[in-house]
């Protein structure tokens, strides 16, 4: 009976070791494939979530004259607008938090490696350049709302860089 399982002088024990090795290689290959697929899906999900955040911000800006209201805030003429009745200021805070949260999410997605700096670098700089005239106000909001220190430090550093660049 043992002659039946012998393959050219290979005994069952050696065959078992060979099969274990083949099984280990197959398991490692499958684990690697699952790992890579999971990373690709996670990256795709991160980009989708970032795009959803920007879409929410864009939709809010396009409603009810919010762009003009936001521009008056940036130009520091909000008090002179008809919208400055407390309600307008609340709308500004809402829009700023949508914007800051999107910037924060982009910053941490880049830091974690979920997206590349090519994806986030220009976005972060463009919006921070837009907010530059009101950086004291923005820094106060960042401190007041509990944003993480690395993000606050990044914003302060970029504001200084942008100030020097545009001076």
Beta strands, then each sheet from edge to edge (+ up, - down):
end
